[in-house]
Amino acid sequence: MTAHELHDELRKRGESVGMTTVYRQLKTLADSGVLDVVSRPDGEASYRVCGPGSANESSEHHHHLVCQICGYTVEVEGPEVEAWADRVASDAGFTDVTHTLEIFGTCNRHPSRPRRNSR
């Protein structure tokens, strides 16, 4: 859900809340690890519950596959990505490195969509 979608939903429920408050609370929840921030193909941030209590009980670092049509998101582990990021950072003399990774594609809910080969 985006900040605007959450704001609209709260307003429909009769809550009197401003966009600044919505953004502030989403940032707090994301910083504390309760929410993950996923960049949508249009560049807007989408927030989702990840880790304990969500559909994926993993609290470990993970990445996302994101459907560029409907926004459907799947959590995936990427040990190869972790090893690569650690190696690149170390080779460049960096420490305390963090990263995020979202892979965009088309989920199987849209079978009639022509597939593009990115290689």
C-alpha positions as CSV (number, residue, x, y, z in Angstrom):
1,M,0.0,0.0,0.0
2,T,1.3,3.5,-0.8
3,A,1.2,6.4,1.6
4,H,-1.6,7.9,-0.5
5,E,-3.6,4.7,-0.5
6,L,-3.3,4.5,3.3
7,H,-4.2,8.1,3.7
8,D,-7.3,7.6,1.5
9,E,-8.3,4.5,3.5
10,L,-8.0,6.3,6.8
11,R,-10.1,9.2,5.5
12,K,-12.8,6.7,4.4
13,R,-12.8,5.3,7.9
14,G,-13.4,8.8,9.3
15,E,-9.9,9.4,10.6
16,S,-8.7,13.0,10.5
17,V,-5.1,12.5,9.6
18,G,-2.7,14.5,7.4
19,M,-0.3,13.1,4.8
20,T,2.7,14.3,6.8
21,T,1.6,12.2,9.7
22,V,1.1,9.2,7.4
23,Y,4.6,9.6,5.9
24,R,6.1,10.0,9.4
25,Q,4.5,6.9,10.8
26,L,5.3,4.8,7.8
27,K,9.0,5.9,8.0
28,T,9.0,5.0,11.7
29,L,7.6,1.6,11.1
30,A,10.0,1.0,8.2
31,D,13.0,2.1,10.2
32,S,12.0,-0.3,13.0
33,G,11.7,-3.2,10.6
34,V,7.9,-3.7,10.9
35,L,7.4,-2.6,7.3
36,D,9.4,-3.1,4.2
37,V,9.6,-0.3,1.6
38,V,9.2,-1.6,-2.0
39,S,9.8,0.7,-4.9
40,R,7.1,0.4,-7.5
41,P,7.9,0.5,-11.2
42,D,6.5,4.1,-11.3
43,G,8.9,5.1,-8.6
44,E,6.4,5.5,-5.8
45,A,7.2,3.7,-2.5
46,S,4.9,1.0,-1.4
47,Y,4.9,-0.3,2.2
48,R,4.2,-3.9,3.3
49,V,4.4,-5.9,6.4
50,C,7.3,-8.4,6.3
51,G,8.8,-10.7,8.7
52,P,7.2,-12.2,11.8
53,G,3.4,-12.0,11.7
54,S,3.3,-11.6,7.9
55,A,2.7,-14.3,5.3
56,N,6.4,-14.9,5.2
57,E,7.6,-15.5,8.7
58,S,11.3,-14.8,7.8
59,S,12.8,-11.9,9.7
60,E,16.0,-12.3,7.8
61,H,17.2,-9.8,5.1
62,H,15.4,-10.6,1.9
63,H,14.6,-9.1,-1.5
64,H,11.4,-8.7,-3.5
65,L,10.1,-9.7,-6.9
66,V,7.5,-7.1,-7.9
67,C,4.9,-7.4,-10.6
68,Q,5.1,-4.3,-12.7
69,I,1.4,-4.6,-13.6
70,C,-0.5,-5.3,-10.4
71,G,2.2,-4.8,-7.7
72,Y,2.0,-8.4,-6.4
73,T,5.2,-8.9,-4.4
74,V,7.1,-12.1,-3.4
75,E,9.8,-12.1,-0.8
76,V,12.9,-14.0,-1.9
77,E,16.3,-14.8,-0.3
78,G,19.4,-14.0,-2.3
79,P,22.5,-15.5,-0.8
80,E,24.4,-14.9,-4.0
81,V,23.4,-11.2,-3.9
82,E,24.6,-11.0,-0.3
83,A,28.0,-12.6,-1.2
84,W,28.4,-10.3,-4.2
85,A,27.5,-7.2,-2.2
86,D,30.0,-8.1,0.5
87,R,32.7,-8.8,-2.0
88,V,32.2,-5.6,-3.9
89,A,32.1,-3.5,-0.8
90,S,35.2,-5.1,0.7
91,D,37.2,-4.7,-2.6
92,A,36.3,-1.0,-2.5
93,G,37.2,-0.6,1.2
94,F,33.7,-0.1,2.4
95,T,32.2,-1.4,5.7
96,D,28.8,-1.3,7.3
97,V,27.2,-1.8,3.9
98,T,23.5,-2.2,3.5
99,H,21.4,-2.7,0.3
100,T,18.0,-3.3,-1.1
101,L,17.0,-5.2,-4.2
102,E,13.7,-5.2,-6.1
103,I,13.4,-7.3,-9.2
104,F,10.5,-6.2,-11.5
105,G,8.7,-8.4,-13.9
106,T,5.2,-9.7,-14.8
107,C,3.6,-12.2,-12.5
108,N,1.8,-15.3,-13.7
109,R,-1.6,-13.6,-13.2
110,H,-1.0,-11.8,-16.5
111,P,-0.3,-14.7,-19.0
112,S,-1.4,-12.8,-22.1
113,R,1.2,-10.1,-21.5
114,P,4.1,-10.4,-24.0
115,R,7.3,-11.4,-22.2
116,R,10.4,-9.3,-22.7
117,N,13.9,-10.9,-22.5
118,S,16.2,-8.6,-20.6
119,R,19.4,-10.3,-21.6
